[in-house]
Amino acid sequence: MKVIYTEEFKTDVRKVKDKKIQGRIKKAVQKIKDNPEIGKPLRYDLFGLRSIQIPPFRILYEFREDLIILHKFEHRKGVYR
């Protein structure tokens, strides 16, 4: 399965300096690749996206057939805005 990292996602991840969280991001991306339906489907303005938790952060992504697009990585308080 092909994974596309948006510029916004790359920027968000670069801001993270904690090595533990960076490792958790990599594990979460692997989980998404293994099972794209693992994330919670979102509604309303974010319809079509899914969210996976890396407490207290979230990854927002979408998937289509053999393609996963990672959109955002942010703290849970600001990610849905």
C-alpha positions as CSV (number, residue, x, y, z in Angstrom):
1,M,0.0,0.0,0.0
2,K,1.4,3.4,-1.0
3,V,1.6,6.2,1.6
4,I,1.6,9.9,0.8
5,Y,2.7,12.4,3.4
6,T,1.2,15.9,2.9
7,E,3.4,18.9,3.5
8,E,1.3,19.8,6.5
9,F,1.8,16.3,8.0
10,K,5.6,16.5,7.4
11,T,5.7,20.0,9.0
12,D,3.7,18.8,12.0
13,V,6.0,15.8,12.6
14,R,9.2,17.8,12.2
15,K,8.0,19.9,15.2
16,V,8.1,16.9,17.4
17,K,11.5,16.6,19.2
18,D,10.6,13.8,21.6
19,K,12.1,10.5,20.3
20,K,9.5,8.4,22.1
21,I,6.6,10.2,20.3
22,Q,8.5,10.0,17.0
23,G,8.7,6.2,17.5
24,R,5.0,6.1,18.3
25,I,4.2,8.0,15.1
26,K,6.2,5.4,13.1
27,K,4.3,2.5,14.8
28,A,1.0,4.2,14.2
29,V,1.7,4.7,10.5
30,Q,2.7,1.1,10.2
31,K,-0.6,0.1,11.9
32,I,-2.5,2.3,9.4
33,K,-0.6,0.6,6.5
34,D,-1.4,-2.9,7.9
35,N,-5.1,-2.1,8.5
36,P,-6.3,1.3,7.0
37,E,-9.7,0.9,8.6
38,I,-8.2,1.0,12.1
39,G,-8.9,4.7,12.6
40,K,-12.2,6.3,13.7
41,P,-14.2,7.7,10.8
42,L,-14.8,11.4,11.2
43,R,-18.0,13.4,10.4
44,Y,-19.2,16.8,9.3
45,D,-16.4,19.0,7.9
46,L,-13.9,16.2,8.1
47,F,-16.0,13.6,6.5
48,G,-13.9,11.1,4.5
49,L,-11.0,11.3,7.0
50,R,-10.1,9.0,9.8
51,S,-8.4,9.6,13.1
52,I,-6.0,7.4,15.1
53,Q,-4.8,8.2,18.6
54,I,-1.3,8.7,19.8
55,P,-2.3,10.2,23.2
56,P,-2.5,13.2,23.5
57,F,-2.1,13.6,19.7
58,R,-4.0,12.5,16.7
59,I,-3.1,11.5,13.1
60,L,-5.8,12.4,10.5
61,Y,-5.6,10.4,7.3
62,E,-7.7,9.1,4.4
63,F,-7.4,6.0,2.4
64,R,-8.6,4.9,-1.1
65,E,-8.0,1.4,-2.4
66,D,-4.2,1.1,-2.4
67,L,-3.4,4.7,-1.3
68,I,-3.1,6.2,2.2
69,I,-2.8,10.0,2.5
70,L,-1.6,11.3,5.9
71,H,-3.0,14.8,6.4
72,K,-2.3,16.1,9.9
73,F,-0.5,15.3,13.2
74,E,-1.5,17.6,16.1
75,H,-2.5,17.7,19.7
76,R,-6.1,16.5,20.1
77,K,-7.3,20.0,21.2
78,G,-6.4,21.6,17.8
79,V,-6.4,18.9,15.2
80,Y,-10.1,19.0,14.4
81,R,-10.2,22.7,13.7
